[in-house]
Amino acid sequence: MPPTDDSGHDYVSVAEIEIDAVHPGRSGFVLTGRGIDRADYRLELVLEMPVDQRTKAVLAELLAQSDWRIQRRAPEPFRSRRLSAMKKSTTK
């Protein structure tokens, strides 16, 4: 996967996923793949408009050839539960 630009510096990388398979879902697609962390991932892509079968087939083929980067920006940084519990117990 080629590197992204650095404009999303407030975002934290959660996963990079290479899509292995695309299956039609109830109102879109279910994508499955493996991340660079060797974990298996499942993504559900919901389309909020009807799509004809031909378009759905083309979209499925395009999505099957894709890689996904999942990034997030939280209002506060991640904190481990153990660290939070330790802080609470020391303040009592």
SULCORCOR-V517319 format. One record per pair of residues at least 12 apart in sequence whose C-alpha atoms are under 6 Angstrom apart, sorted by the first residue. I is the first residue (numbers start at 1). GAP is how many residues later the second one is. Records with the same first field share a line. If there is no record, write none. Layout:
I->GAP, GAP
This chain:
11->60, 61, 62
12->59, 60
13->58
14->56, 57
15->54, 55
16->19, 20, 52, 53
17->17, 18, 50, 51
18->15, 16, 49
19->13, 14, 45, 47, 48
20->12, 13
21->43
22->42
27->19, 20
28->17, 18, 19
29->15, 16
30->13, 14
31->12
